[in-house]
Structures are given as C-alpha cells and as structure tokens.
Amino acid sequence: MPTVFRSATTADLPAIIALLMDDQLGKLREDLGTPLNPVYLAAFEAIERDPNQLLVVADMAGEVVGSLQLTFIPGLSRLGMWRGQIEAVRVASSQRGSGVGKAMIRWAIEECRRRGCGLVQLTTDKRRIEAHRFYDGLGFKASHEGMKLAL
C-alpha cells in the first residue's frame, strides 16, 4: 500500500497529536482531550500562515501513520545558505520498522533540496537511542551539541 506525503489539514490534528503522544516523552507533554485543546489549532494556523513552515503527514490509505514539521531557515553564514530543520518526527507504533519513517525522512530531505537548502538538520532527545541509530543510518552526523532553555 503506497504512502503519500502531504500537507497536514486541521482534520489531521487529532491523529498528529496522538502520534506525538505515542511514546514515553510525548505522553508527558501533550493533551489529546476532547474537544481538542485550542492551542493546537492556534499553532496549526500559525504554521499554515508561514511560508517557511510545512507540517506533513504520511498518509496510508486515508490513515495518518506519520508526521513531521519542516522549517526552512534563511541565514547569512555559509554564504547565505538556507537550512532545513526537521522537527517532531513521529511514526505510528504499528508502522515502526516498516520503512515509513525512512521514506518520510528521505521525502523531507528532497523537499529541502527542492527549496534550495544546502543543509538539513534535526535534533533528537538524548534518551531516544533508537532514533539516534535511525538517523545515523540515514547519513546524519552528530556534529553539534544541541542546547535548549525552557521558558
């Protein structure tokens, strides 16, 4: 069954939030209550308005089985090079190991290339050891130390 990568719609939000919650870290940070928490719709609308943001779902026969967000970042360094930032990568637990995640990341890399990016970057939580192996296998290198400050 082919997987289609497409821009997310508001109808996809419950499925995307469910994917974000489908791991030990996400369970602690997300809210899949009904009705859907309005902060998610506000965030979706902000993403949709920004031409440098792309929220993508992996759709298999009408079911959302994966999601990620791409941010296209202009910069002065590296001769004004654009970067693609991949965030919030999730694959349904039922599809892990099936190749959907690999295909989704490869699609994201090609979309970054198509938009003129010279580099694709991402961060992954230090506790996500399997994700580290996954990204290593796709050619990503842990060349920088990421840091965050919660506000």
VOGU-3710 file (C-alpha; in Angstrom, 3 decimals, decimal comma):
1> mptvfrsatt> 0,000/0,000/0,000  1,679/3,291/-1,068  2,345/6,043/1,441  1,543/9,595/0,364  3,309/12,560/1,957  1,103/15,629/2,020  0,498/18,873/3,870  -1,493/18,349/7,036  -5,020/19,687/7,389  -6,961/20,618/10,513
11> adlpaiiall> -8,770/17,285/10,174  -5,388/15,573/10,719  -4,728/17,289/14,062  -6,153/14,579/16,352  -4,084/11,924/14,549  -0,933/14,072/14,722  -1,418/14,742/18,446  -1,980/11,004/19,004  1,341/10,328/17,232  3,103/12,938/19,372
21> mddqlgklre> 1,749/11,191/22,487  2,707/7,695/21,353  5,957/7,455/23,292  7,257/7,864/26,842  8,289/11,513/26,407  5,235/12,647/24,446  2,802/11,194/26,983  4,072/13,759/29,463  3,824/16,807/27,180  0,717/16,506/25,014
31> dlgtplnpvy> -3,051/16,661/25,521  -5,407/14,534/23,438  -8,501/15,586/25,341  -11,863/16,105/23,658  -12,555/18,658/22,442  -9,075/19,216/21,065  -7,113/21,742/23,093  -7,401/25,070/21,185  -3,649/25,685/21,464  -3,141/23,033/18,796
41> laafeaierd> -5,430/24,788/16,322  -3,706/28,133/17,009  -0,305/26,516/16,412  -1,552/24,830/13,236  -2,875/28,145/11,910  0,468/29,866/12,636  2,334/27,085/10,807  -0,060/27,262/7,877  0,382/31,063/7,522  4,179/30,900/7,474
51> pnqllvvadm> 5,638/30,039/4,046  8,801/28,740/5,747  6,871/26,083/7,686  5,489/22,815/6,422  3,568/20,327/8,556  3,498/16,989/6,745  1,685/13,724/7,300  2,385/10,271/5,934  -0,982/9,033/4,705  -1,551/5,346/4,042
61> agevvgslql> -4,989/4,601/2,581  -6,525/7,575/4,379  -4,854/6,848/7,733  -2,195/9,182/9,157  0,749/6,910/10,003  3,471/9,542/10,385  4,127/13,233/10,774  6,910/15,776/10,818  7,419/19,514/10,609  9,884/21,187/8,266
71> tfipglsrlg> 11,181/24,691/8,860  13,133/26,476/6,149  15,682/28,816/7,726  17,462/31,591/5,823  20,874/32,561/7,136  23,948/34,633/6,488  26,519/32,003/7,442  27,849/29,590/4,855  27,396/32,189/2,130  23,729/32,853/2,842
81> mwrgqieavr> 22,795/29,187/2,849  19,254/28,068/3,667  18,805/25,180/6,128  16,004/22,729/6,524  15,103/21,888/10,116  13,212/18,629/10,683  11,166/18,525/13,890  8,577/16,388/15,683  9,144/13,250/13,631  6,681/10,535/14,592
91> vassqrgsgv> 5,639/7,220/13,082  2,685/5,181/14,319  3,885/2,341/16,538  2,123/-0,111/14,210  4,319/1,094/11,318  7,709/1,327/13,041  10,232/-0,813/11,214  8,127/-0,888/8,038  10,149/1,749/6,167  7,585/4,551/6,528
101> gkamirwaie> 9,916/6,641/8,712  12,840/6,208/6,338  10,686/7,168/3,357  9,304/10,176/5,238  12,785/11,494/6,119  14,030/10,930/2,577  10,983/12,848/1,299  11,781/15,686/3,740  15,399/15,814/2,578  14,289/16,039/-1,048
111> ecrrrgcglv> 11,796/18,794/-0,177  14,619/20,739/1,494  16,784/20,250/-1,581  13,898/21,354/-3,822  13,545/24,546/-1,773  17,235/25,364/-2,145  18,548/24,280/1,247  22,211/23,393/1,466  21,892/21,550/4,776  19,279/19,540/6,641
121> qlttdkrrie> 19,444/19,418/10,409  17,444/17,979/13,275  17,605/17,434/16,982  16,662/14,302/18,857  16,348/13,816/22,583  19,399/12,175/24,131  17,119/9,500/25,598  15,915/8,385/22,147  18,733/5,923/21,449  16,801/4,067/18,727
131> ahrfydglgf> 16,153/7,387/16,957  19,900/8,121/17,023  20,605/4,836/15,245  17,790/5,556/12,776  19,194/8,978/11,820  22,778/7,650/11,704  21,576/5,040/9,215  20,197/7,812/7,008  23,545/9,613/6,935  23,000/12,231/9,634
141> kashegmkla> 26,060/13,023/11,762  26,040/14,121/15,395  28,341/17,027/14,555  26,993/19,572/17,061  25,800/19,599/20,645  22,234/20,897/20,875  21,116/23,010/23,815  17,701/24,213/24,941  16,398/26,599/27,561  12,818/26,134/28,719
151> l> 10,956/29,439/29,105
//
